[in-house]
Amino acid sequence: MSNSSLLSGVTVIDLSRVLAGPFSTMTLANLGARVIKVEIPGTGDDSRAFGPFHNGKSLYFASINCNKESIALNLKNPEDRAIFEKLLEKADILVENYRPGTMEKLGYGWGTLHAKYPKLIYGAASGFGDSGPYSKRAAYDMVVQGMGGVLSMTGYPNQPPARVGISIGDITAGLYLTIGLNAALYNRTVTKVGSKIDIAMLDCQVAILEDAIPAYDKTGEIPGPLGTRHPSIAPFQTFAAKDASIVIAAGNDHLFDLMTQALARPDLLTDARFKTNELRHENIDVLQKEMETTLAAKTVAEWLVALNTVGVPCGPINDVPHVIADPQVAARNMVIEVDDPVIGKVKTAGNPVKVVGAVDEVTLRPSPELDANRAAILAEFVGVGK
């Protein structure tokens, strides 16, 4: 058994493009599902045109579409519609991330498909979902980062809003979509009937706000940007050392005790201002100044040794080259190499879902060229060789 065989035998027809849907189907593919991308003839997935490029191929597209197959179909063309419906006959899951109503206009809305293919599971990701006053609006990652509250809590106080450095709106929606699809697969084993999973990017941003909603509800305090600080735990942030910044997360009294030992600052432990987490949080400006006075004497590397020796959660601030070179990342096969016929050998992220006792796959099939698998797909699903 391997990590990539958990969904072996599951066939996914993927109408999605760019990120939220493709991220979900990539995750399904990495777990063993067969994913067939149905793309627009001529242009394909929008992200094929996103830079950066290498040898004319989008690295963006390549990073999200490994382990998939591609066929180009125009769903307004009767012949291509017939092919698409042959795919649906044998599919377990259909994924799309159009605006609500688009599939209905094509004649492939949930009601129509569920009546014709009752076991088919339908996964839809959109900006605002199938219901509500914003349902038909367009949305991108930045839109839902702003509307969902995340943007208001990211960055530093009294500074302009700062986007989260990755497309967390799309990626979170893709992950929730994957969870919903797997739950629907399990439910189908019991009911023998498929379900529609309706994922809204805005919903997912609200879902990851941690305690911000109940905290505001009961205290009336509006969460705002805190830089790297935590809203209720201290010390839990980045600190300046001799050569760079270091992350120190002493999240309870015991860890704070251990941290003062590593810093050789027993006075911090006995200081009345720092006796409890609540007091440390109230006095975080003073605590940070005291800690950084000590941290300035040594490098990040030296402090990492001292803090890890006593068991205090800590870490460097790695840029991408340092992430790639990190021995822990390497040991977990989280950066692997894909041999793409156009791009050549290229590093990409590995599969974070590890199954104990299973083989962790370290190779991926490269992302497909547009319509690359047409002949094989037609021969298998339609019974023709064209």
N, C-alpha and C positions, 0 to 999 in steps of 0.2 A: 504493500500500500504506500502511496505517496500523498503529500499534502494536496497535490493537484488532482486527486481522484475522488474527492469527497462528493462532487456533483457529477461524476461520470454517468453518462446516459441522459443527462438533461440537455435539451436543445433550446437555445435562446435565439429568437429572431429580433435583431437589434435595429430599430429605425432611428435611434437617437444619434445626436451629433454634438460636437464640441466637448462638453465636460461632464455634466451631472449624470446623464444617462450612460455615456461611454465609460465613466469611472466605475459605475455599478456593474456594467457588463464585463469590464476588465476584471473586476474582483470575482465575478462568477466564473469567468474563463480561467483565472488562476486557481480556482478551486475545482476545476475539472469539467465545467459545462462547455458544451460546444456553442460558440457564438457566431452567428452569421449576420454580418452587417449588411443591411439593405440600404444602398446609397443612391443618391440622385445621379443619373447618368451625366457624364461630362465633368462634373465638379466634385461629386461625392460629399463626404462629411466636410462641413465648413472649415474645420480645423486643419484640413489638408493645405489650406492657404495661409496658416498661421506660422510666422517665423519663431525662432531661427530655423534656417534650412541648412542641410548638408547634402551636397550632390543633387540639389533640387528637391529634396524630400523634407517635409516638415518634421522637425524633432519633436514638436509639440504633439502632433498626431501620432508619431511613432511611440511616444511614451505612454499613451493611453489606450493603444489598440493592439498590443501584442496578443498572440494566441487567438486571433479572430480570423474569420474568412470574410470575403467581400463579394457581393453581387450587386450590379447596378440595375435598378428597376424604376421605371416611371409609373407610379401608382395611378396616373390618369390615363394610362395606355391599356386598352383591354387585354392585349396579349401579356403584358407584364403583370397586370392584376391577376390573371389566371395563374401565372407562376407563383406570385406572392401567396395566393390562396392554397397552392400545393404545399408551400413551406409551412403555412399555418396548420395544415392537417396533421403534420408530424411534430409540430413544436410543442414545448411545454410552457414556454414563457415568451411573451411579446413585450418589448420595452420601447417606449417613445418618450420624447421630451418636447413635443410641440405645445403651442398654446392650447388650452382646452377648447374643444370645438373643431379643431383642424381634422382630427381623425373621423369625426362624424361627417364632415363635408366630403371626405374621401369615400364614405360608405363603410368605414371600419371602426366605428365607435364601439364602446364596450357592450352596449345592448345588442348590437348586430352580431358581434363576434362571439359573445357568450351564448347566444341562441344557436349559432352554427357550430361552435367549438366549445362545448360546455366544460371541458377539462383544461382549457387554455387559461393560463394565469397572465394577467395584463398589468404591467407596471408602467405608470405614468409619472414623470417628474416635470413640474412646471414652476413658474415663479410663485403663483398664489393658489394652485390647486383647482379642483373642479367646482368649488363653491365659494360664496362670499362676493362682496362688491368689487373686488379687484381681480376676480378670476380671469377675465379676458385681457388683462394688462400684460404687456411685455416686461421681462425682468432679466437682469444680468446679476452676476455675483455682487458687484458693488452696490446695486440697488437694494438687495436684501441685507447686505451688511449694514447699510444705513438704516433701513426700515426696521430691522430686527433688534436693534439696540447694541449690537457688537461694536459698531463704529464709535458710538458715544462713550465706550469704555476702553478704547484702544488708543495708545499714544501717551503723551505726557500732559499734565495739567497746564491750562492756559496756552495750549498750542493748537493749531488746526487739527482736525480729525486725521487719523492715520489708518490706512487700509491694512488689514491683516495681510502679511506678506505672501500668502498663498490664497487661492480662490476657495476660501472656507465655505462660502455660500453654496457653491456647486458641489464641492467634495462632501460636505455634510449631507446634502440631499442625496448624493449618490450612495453614501453609506447607509442612510436610513432606508433608501429604496432597496438595497441589497438585503437588509434585515427583513423588510416586509415581504420580499419575494421568497426568501427562504422559509419564513413563517407560512406563507401561502402554499409552498410546496409540501410542507408537513401537513397542513390542514387538508390538502387534497388527498393525502394518503388515507385520511379518515372519512372525508365526505365524498370523495371521487369527483368533486366539482372545483373549478377554478374560481379565483377571486380577482377583483381589481384592486391594486395598491395605488392609492392617490397620494403622491408626495408633493408638498409645496416647499419651495426653498425658504420662504419666509417662516413657515411653521418650524422648520428645522433650526433656523437661527434662534427663534424664541425658545426652542427645546433645550438649547445648550447654554442658556443664560445662568446656569448653576442656581445660586440662591438669590439672584438679583431681584426677582419678582416678589417672593415672600418677604425679603428684607425691606424692600421699598414699601410693601403693603403695611407692614407693622411698624416701621420706624419713620416713614415719610422721607427718608434720605434718598436722593437720586444718585445712583452710582455714576461715577465719572472716571475719566482716565487717570491711571495711577503710575504710568511708566511701567516698570517691571514689578512693582509692589503688589502684594495680595491685599484684597479688601478687608481681611479679618485676621490674618496670620502674620507674625513677625518674629524674627527676621526671615523673609521669604522673598528674595529679590536678587538683583545683581549688585555687586559691590566693586569698587575700584581697588585693585591690588597694584603691585609695583609696576607691572608691565601691561596689564589689560584688565578687563572686568571678569569677575567670577560669579557664578550663581551659588548662593548658599540658602538652603531651605531647612532651617531648624524649626520644624513645625510643631513642637511641643516642649514642655518643660525639660524632659529628659534630654532631648536633642540639644536644647539650648545649653544645658549643663555640659554636655560633651563638646559643644562648640567652644565654650569658654576655656575648656582644657586645651583644645587644639590651638587656640589663639594665645594660650598662656595669659589669659585675662580673668583670673578668678574674681576680680573686683566687679566685673559685669554681673556675675551670678549673685553677688551680695547686694548690689545696688537696688535700692527700694523701687526705683523707676522701672526695673526690668524683672520683677519677681514673678509675674504671671504673663501669659500671652496677651491678655487684655491690656496690661500696663505697657508691655513692650510695643504693642500696636499704637497706643496713645502717644508713646514717646519715641516713635520710630526715627524721627529726624535726629534726635540726640544719639540714639543707639547706632544709627548708620555712621554718624561722625566718629563715634568711639571705635567702632569696628574698622572703619577705613583708615584711621590713624595707625592701627596695628597692621592691617593688611598691606599697607604701603611699604612695609619693610621687606616683603618677599614677593616672588613671582607667583603667578597663577599655578604653575606646575608644582611649586613647593607647597603651596597651600592645599592643593588637591591631595597631595600625599598625606599631609598632616590631618586634614579633615576626614578623608576616607579611612585612615588608620583607626580613628575612634568611632567611625560609623555615622558621620554627619552627611546627609544628602547634599551633594554639591556637584558642580560640573563647570566645564569651560563653555564659552560661547563660540561654537564651531560655525565657520562658514562652510559652504558646500564642499570645497576640497578637503577640509578637515573631517567632515562627515564621511566622505568616501573613504578616507584613510583610517578611520577609527577602527581599532581592533575588535571592539564589541559588535559594531555594525557588520564587519567582515565575518565574524564568527557566526552570526545569525543569517548569513547569506542575504543581507538586505541591500546590497548593491551587486547586481549580477550583470553579465554581458550578453547582449543579443547580437547575433550575426545577421545583419540586415543586408540583402543583396544590393541595395542602393546606397545606404548610408555607410555600410561597412560595420565593423565591430563597434558597438556603442554601449556604454554603461547605462543602466536604468534601475529603478527600485525593484527589490525582490518582493516576495509574498510574505506579509507579516503574520499570516495565519499559520501557525506551526502545530502539527499534530504529533503528540508524543509517541515515539516508536515508529513513525512513518518517515519515509524518505523525503527530504526537503528538496524539491526540484530547483536546480540552479540554471536551467536553460529555458528560454521562452521562444516560441515561434515569432518571427518578426511581424510587425504590423503589415497587413496586406496592401498591395497596390489595388487601386480601384478596379473592381470587377475581375480580380485575379482568379477567383474560384468559380467563375460562372459555369464553365463546361462541366466540372465535377458536380456542382450543385444541381444543375439541370438534369444530368444523367441520373443522379440519385433520387431527386424529389419529383421530377417531372417525367423521367423516362425517355428523355431525348438527348441527343448528342450534338448540340449546336452551341 
